[in-house]
Amino acid sequence: MAAKVVFLDAATLADTDLSPLHLADVSLTLYPSTSAEQLQHHASGAQVLISNKVALDAKAIAALPELRCILVAATGVNMVDLAAAKAAGIVVCNAQGYAGTAVPQQVFALLLQLTNHIQTYHQAVQQGAWSQSSQFCLHLQPIEELAGKTMAVLGYGDLGQATARLAEAFGMRVLVAERPDAKEIRTGRTSFEDALRQADVLSLHCPLTEDTAQLINTKTLSFMKPKALLINTARGGLIDEVALAEALLKGTLAGAALDVLSTEPPAADHPLLQSAIPNLIITPHVAWASRQAMQRLVAQLAENLQAFLAQQPIRQV
């Protein structure tokens, strides 16, 4: 009998080719999205659920007695109650390393927008400002070179390391920040506070845990130079967003570029969506979503599914 597999939020992968998931002996159902109210209906009878961001908490897991495997279409597994899954004998597997080039590329796309003001200059040209200039060039905002500046990387897994390599290619000095609560500073690391104090650019790549929630807050932002820039392509909850808005409005931080917020999608009155906040760029959680990365993700989901069906699960959390 074919295993019933349900992808709860397939639309998160846009127009990516999902054909690798159509394995032999698999009955695959694709739902574009699944609300909390729809979860029981959509997931009923499934042995395998694929979820990117649909929450599977203890209550949901208890209501799905036939569920044997959860395949997370992402690396982060915050949306699964892992203790409840383990107690129920449910295997949880994630995807790993699929966005290893996409996310660092987005880090520098965001950073270069802050330093080179590409969109500002482009809009000025479109609006006729260059045509009216008395000089051959149009000076609107100062452009900063990255070479010689210091980037502090917080979180030194695959994405942090890949970002550090790009920074070095730009001629930047890289500091790897130690964990804030570390009792000892490992070789090659810089204490958390010292890294923030020296950083011209701070790039976040650590997971969101109880220990890292709102790690960037009023106190830790005060460590940073007024001319420093903050880049976050990890998790929105790493930042106290009200504190960041205040720092940008007061000018105690020169700029920030974020691909993630604490609530996604954000409410219209989110504190970082005020139009008055200067030098803030926000993209809608797309750093991971290059066409190539999404296709690699699907390939890993197919591998994880095949391995589970063969009773030899891989990439288990």
C-alpha positions, 0 to 999 in steps of 0.5 A: 500500500502506498505511503500517504505523504502530505506537503502542508505548505508547498507554495513556500517553494514557489514554482520549484519542480516538485517532481522528485517527491513523486516516488514509487509507492507514495501517494503525494498530496500538495496543499499550497498552505495549511492554517491551524484550523485546516491542519487536522483535515489536511494531515489526517491519515498521513504517515509522512508530513512535509512542512516548511513553516506549518507548526506541529505542536504536541496537540497536533501530533497527538491528534495524528496517530498514523503519523510516523515521519515529519520532513522539515522543508528547512534547516530550522525546526522551531515549528516542531515539538521535538519532545512530543515527536520523539515520545510518539516515535515520530522521525523528524528530518530536516534539510541541511546546507542547501542554501549555503551559497544563497544566504551569503550572497543575500548578506552581501546584496543587503550590505552593498545596498547599505554601503553603495545605495544602489536603489537610491541612485537608480531612483534619482536617475529615473526621477531626472536628478542626474539629467539636471546635475551640473557635474558628470556625476551625482553625489547624493549619499557617501559610498563606503568601501568594504575593504579594510572594514571589520566584519564580526560573524555571530554563528560560525556554521556553514553559512557563517563560514561562507559569509566570512569567506566572501568578506575576506574576498572583499578585503574585510577583516573577519572576527568570529564572535564567541558565544555570549555566555562562554566561560572560555574563548576558543582559539580563533574566536573573539569574545562576544562583547569585543567582537561587537565593539570592533565590528563595522559590520555584524552579521548574524547566523546563529540559531534562535534558542532560549539563549539567543532570543533578543540577543541583540538588544539595547545593551548589546547594541550599545557595544556597537560603533555608531557607524556600524551596520547590522545584517540579519539573515538568520532569525528575526527573534535574535533582535529586540526590534523595538530597541533596533528601531530606537537605535536607528532613529537616534543614530546610535547605529548607522544602518541595518538590513534584515531578511527576517522579522520576529513575526512572519508575515509581520503586522502592518504596525510592526515597529520596524515597518515605520517609514520614518526609520532611516537606513533600514532595509527589509527583504521578506525572508528570501535569502534562502530562496534562490532558484537553485537553493530551492531545487536543492531543498526538494532534492534533499526532501526526496532523499529524506523521504526515500531513506525513511521509507527504506527504514534508514532515515537520514538528516535526523534531528 
